[in-house]
């Protein structure tokens, strides 16, 4: 599908399984190219089409899908997209190989996210889903991207926020689940800072009237205002990250024998991704870096940090990490190789340190 968007989640390979004949089709799931899950009934195919199309029109996908946004915003389109356009997408070719628009229209009947035109040949996101707005610092915002686009430049400044910035961040903070606890005795000023647990990323630091300081994740506030929608297989980006993070358990959770063994790690195999763009997740990052390294399976593990625009990508070798860095994949954020004490600390965190190899 569209060569200019190689990282799009919606066209990833379906999950592989040794029991493909009985496995439900899972759109958006990354997996082996050798074996593909199959659909076992017309009902299952219709359900898979519905999930996939709803994902295409979700805020999460539209945030990064320039092609589909372009179709939606065409003059006089009123947000409608021809079903035949969606039929050119690789995933839809697999789900609906006949290309029959009526099959797609029927699958979307009753959808609460996507509307079917009277002529049954076009689809659009229900208009009311795109009309949510919130006022922060006296300005109106109608999407995650707009809020984040205002917050990030404030984090890039080196001085305390001016009056306008303080009003914006204070209003944003009100949507944090622990806002009262964060504010404490009151806010004297707000400045950019970082949480000691995540020194590779930035956050807002509240300076209280009693001189104490408290950080908070603005992404958690954005999530409360504009929730990330579920991916088509039913899990949010956060839950999928946790499910994929099974090999990151520290030794203490793997039993005393494992904890007592001397740990070691390969130097130069961790790439840090800062300023992670909206819409990127474990699967899209893994695909992007595997392509960039030129070696399928080069990426062994991806950790996307909850509530932070930060990720860690672990490669099977330092050469793979170096190749990916040299290729400079677009649209994934700011990249650097983890080194020195930071590298040792990260490996210790995931149970792979402290003795380096090589």
N, C-alpha and C positions, 0 to 999 in steps of 0.2 A: 504494500500500500504506500501511499505518498512518500517518496524518497526523502523529502525534506523534514520528515518527522519520524526518524527511526526509533525513537524512544517511547512511542505511545503505548501505554499499557493495554489499550483495547485491542491491539493486534498482536499481542504476545501469543506464543504457542500454548495450547491447552495442556493441562497437567498430564503427565505420562502415568501409565499404570500397567502392571503385568496382567490385570484383569480388565483390559479395555472394553471387552465385549459387554460388561455389565456396569461399567462406570458411567455416572452421569456426566454430561458435558459441562465443563467449568470454564466459561469464557473469562479471559483476562489472566488466567493462571499460567505462569511460566513453567516450562518443562522440556523434556527431551524431544528432539525432532524425529526420533526413530519410531516412536509409538504415539498414536493419538487416541484420546478417548472418543467413544462413539455415542451417538444419541440412540436410545433404545425404543423410543415411541414418538408419535406425532405430537403428543402432549408435551413431552420433554423438550422436543425441538422448539415448539412454540414458546415454552417458558424460557428457554435459553435465548431465543431471539428477543423476547421482551426484556430480559435482564441486560442484554448487550446494548440494545438501543437506548434503554433508560440510562445506562452508563455513558453512552456517547453524549447525551443531552444533559448530563449531570454537571453541576458547577465544578466539581473536581476535574473532569475531563476537559470541559470548555476552557478552563483556566490555561491549558497548555496546547489545545488543539486549534491552531490558527486557521487551518483549512475549514473546519466545521464552523468556526466563528464567522469566517468570511461568507460561507453559504447562508448562515442565519441573518447576517446583516446586509445582504444584497438589497439594493433599492427595490422597493415595492414587494419584497418577499414577506413582510410582516412576520418574520421569524420562521416561515415554513421552509422545509428542506425536502426535495423530492426523494421518495424512497429509492428510486433508481440510483441516486447519488450514493446513498448508504450501501447500495448493492455492489458498489465498486470496491468497498473495503474488504480486505482479505478475510477478516473474521466473518463478515456477512456472507461472503462467497462460500465459506465452509458450512455456515448455519443454514443458508438458503440457496443451495446450488442452482436451483431452477431460476432464480432471479425474479420470481413471481411476486409483484408488489402486494397482491391481495393476501398472500400468506403472512407478510410482515404486518399489514394493516390488521388482520384478524388477531395476530399475536398480541398487538398493542391495545386491543379493545379492553376497556376497563382500567387501563393504566392511569395511575394518579399523578404521573410525572410527565408523560408524553401524550399529546393530543393528536388524533388522526383527523385529517381533513374530510369534508363531506364527499369528495371525489375518491377517497381511499388511496390517493397516490402521493400524499405529502404528510410529513410529520413536523411537529414543533414542540418545544418545551412549553408547558402550560404557562401563559403570561403571568399569572399571579405568583408563580414561583420565583420570578425574576424581579419582583417589585419590592422586596424587603429593603428597608433602609434604616439607618441608625445615625444619630447625631453625636459627634464627638468633637469637643473643642469648638463648637459652633458651626461645624461643617457637616454636610450630609454625605454618608457613604452607603453604597448599595451593593458592595461585594467584598469578599475577602481580599482580593487583589488591591482594591483601593485603600483599605485600611493598612495593609502591609506596606504598600507603596509610600504611605505617609510615615509609618513607624520606622522603617529601616534607615532613611536619611538622618533621623534624629539619633539613632544608635551610632551612626558613623561620625557624629560630632565629638569633639574632645572636651567640650565645656558643659557646664550645667545647662539644662534646657531653658529657653526664654519663656515668657509668660504664655505665649500661644502653645508652645510645646508642652508645658506643664498642664494646661487645660485639656489638651488632647489626651495625654497619657493618663491624667486623673480620671477622665470620663471613661477611658478604655479599662482602667483598673477596676472600675465599679462592676465590671462583668466577670471578674475573677472570682472563683468559688470561695477563696479565702481573702477577699478584699479587706474586710474589717481587721483581720489578723495582720495583714501586710501593712496597713496604714498605721495601726497601733495608736500612739498618743497624738499623731498628726503629722502631716507632711510639711517639711520646711522647704525642700527643693528636690528636684529629680535630675539625675545625670546618667550617662551611659556607664555600664560596668559589666561585670561578668560574675557568674556563679563559680566559686572555687572548684566545684565538682566538674564543671564543664568550661575550662579556661579557653577552649578554642572557639567559643561563641560569645555573643554579646547579649545583654539584657538590660532592662531599665533598673536603676538602683534608686530606691527611695531613701532620702536623708530625712530622718524624723526630727521633730522639734527637740527631742531629748539628746540628739547627737548620734543615736544608733542608726544603722543602715540595714535595709532589707531589699533583696532583689525579688523580681517577679517575672514570670514568662508572659510576654504579651501575646504569644501564639495561643496560649490557653484561653485568653480573653477573646481572641479572634474566633477560636473554635466555638466558644459559647454564643457568639453573635451569628456566625455563619458556619454551622457544623459541616465537617467533611462528610460527604455522602458515601454510603457503602459502595465498594467496588462490586462488579456484577456477580461475584461468587459469594457475596453476603458478608464480607469482613471489611472493616475499615482499615485504613493504612496502618494505624497504630496496632490493631489486633493482629494483622498479618505480620508486622515486624516482630511482635512477640512470638508468634508461632514459628517464624523462620529463625529465631534467635536461640534455638535449643542448644546449639553447640557452644553457646557463650556462658554456660553455667560455670561458676567458679568451682575449683576442686573440692571445696568443703561440701558441695551439694552432690558430689559424685561418689562419696564414700571416703572413709579414712585412708584406704590404701592409695587411692589416687592422690589425695592431698599430701601424702608423705613422700611421693616420688619427686625427684628433682625435675623441675620444669625448665624448658628451653623454648626459644622462639627464633624465627628467621628474621634478621634485620632487614628493614627497607621494604616490608611487604604490606604495610598499612598506609592507605591514602586517606587523608582527611578532606572532607567536602564541607566547606563553609558557605554561608549564604545560600543554602539549599533552596531552590525555587519551589513554589507551590506546585503540587501535582507529582513531584518526584517521590518515589517510594522504593521499597526493597527490590521489587521486580524490575522496575524501570532502570534503576541504578545498576543492578547486576547485568542487565542486557547491554546498557550503554558501555560499561567498562569491559565486558567480554569482547564486544565489537572493537573497542578502541585498542585493546591489547593484541588483537589479531589471533587470539587463542580461545576457542570455546572451552568454557569451564575454568578459565583463568581465575575468576572471582570465586573465592571459597565461602565468603560470608559478608553480609552487609548489615550494619546496625544504623538505624535512623533514630536519633535521640528524640524521645517524646518531648513536645513543647518547645523544641529548639530547631532552628534551620541548620542542622548539623548532622553529618553522617560519617561513618567510618567504613571503608571498603578494604577487606582483607584479601590479598592475592595469594595464590599457591607458591609464588616465587617473587623475589625482588625484581627479576627481569620482567615479569609480567606487569608489575606495578610501574616500572620505569617506562615500558612500552606504552602503557595507558596514559601516563603523564605526558609523554612526548607527543602522543596523538591529540591531546587537548580536546576531549569530547565536548561538544557544545551543549549548553542548556542544563548543565548539572551543578553549577556553582563554582566556587573558588577552590582550587586543588593544591595540596601540598603533601609531601611524604612525611609521615610521623618519624621523628628522630630523637635521639638522646634520651633524657629523663622522661620526656612525654611518652616516648615509645615504650620504655620499660614500664612506666606506670600503667599504660593501657593494657599491655600484655598481662601485667599482674592482676588487673581488674578482671580480665576474662579467663584467667587461670593458665596463662601460657608463659609466665616469667618466673624468675628474673634473669636467667642465664641466656645471653644472646648466642646465636649460632652465626658464624661467618662475619 
